[in-house]
Every structure is written in C-alpha cells, then in structure tokens.
C-alpha cells in the first residue's frame, strides 16, 4: 500500500535525512521525500498498521531533524 503525507521541512538536506530515516523504519518498503512539494510518499509492507508505522516514522525523522513535521491523518 502507498500513501502520501504532507510534511514540513526547512531544507533539502533535512528532507534527505527524513527520507533515509523513513526508509529505515520497520514496516516501510520504500519512502520518497519531495522537498519542493513538501510531501512524503510511503510504501508500506503488506499487513502492517500504516498509522502506527507512520508514528514510528515521525519519531525516527525527529531524531535526525527535530523541527520537521509529518501530518498523519
């Protein structure tokens, strides 16, 4: 399953750090951050709870860029 999320990040380097943090989260198959669009596309492994995985993605992203935000609906 793929989903898109609105994000808030200040620079392109920080966006790259967020992308790597998301990709390294258990349950995430792939993630792509578009700094210009302020968007993160996430592909999840089959059978996972997307909302719970995204909470973990946000925690991991905040470790590398503490003032970033991911808007999880």
C-alpha positions as CSV (number, residue, x, y, z in Angstrom):
1,X,0.0,0.0,0.0
2,X,1.2,3.5,-0.9
3,X,0.2,6.7,0.8
4,X,1.2,10.4,0.6
5,X,1.7,12.7,3.5
6,X,2.1,16.5,3.8
7,X,5.4,17.3,5.5
8,X,7.1,20.5,6.8
9,X,10.8,20.6,6.5
10,X,13.2,23.6,6.2
11,X,15.9,22.5,3.8
12,X,16.7,19.9,1.1
13,X,19.4,18.2,3.2
14,X,16.9,17.8,6.0
15,X,14.4,16.3,3.6
16,X,17.1,13.7,2.5
17,X,17.7,12.8,6.2
18,X,14.0,12.4,6.7
19,X,13.8,10.1,3.6
20,X,16.6,7.9,4.9
21,X,15.0,7.7,8.4
22,X,11.7,6.7,6.9
23,X,13.3,4.1,4.7
24,X,15.0,2.6,7.7
25,X,11.7,2.2,9.7
26,X,10.5,-1.3,10.1
27,X,7.3,-1.8,8.1
28,X,8.3,0.7,5.4
29,X,9.1,-0.8,2.0
30,X,10.1,2.5,0.4
31,X,9.9,6.2,1.0
32,X,10.4,9.3,-1.1
33,X,10.5,12.9,0.2
34,X,9.9,15.7,-2.3
35,X,11.3,18.9,-0.6
36,X,9.8,21.3,-3.2
37,X,6.3,19.8,-2.8
38,X,6.7,19.3,0.9
39,X,5.4,15.7,0.5
40,X,6.4,12.2,1.6
41,X,5.3,9.2,-0.4
42,X,5.5,6.0,1.7
43,X,5.1,2.4,0.5
44,X,4.3,0.0,3.3
45,X,5.0,-3.7,3.7
46,X,1.9,-5.9,3.4
47,X,-0.3,-6.4,6.5
48,X,1.1,-3.5,8.6
49,X,-0.8,-0.8,10.6
50,X,0.0,2.2,8.5
51,X,-0.9,4.7,11.2
52,X,1.3,3.0,13.8
53,X,4.2,2.8,11.3
54,X,3.9,6.5,10.5
55,X,4.0,7.3,14.2
56,X,7.4,5.5,14.2
57,X,8.5,7.2,11.0
58,X,7.8,10.6,12.6
59,X,9.8,9.6,15.7
60,X,12.7,8.5,13.6
61,X,12.5,11.7,11.5
62,X,12.5,13.8,14.6
63,X,15.8,12.1,15.7
64,X,17.5,13.5,12.6
65,X,15.6,16.7,12.2
66,X,13.8,17.7,15.3
67,X,11.7,20.6,13.9
68,X,10.3,18.5,11.0
69,X,6.6,17.6,10.8
70,X,4.6,14.9,9.1
71,X,0.8,15.4,9.0
72,X,-0.7,12.0,9.7
73,X,-4.4,12.0,9.3
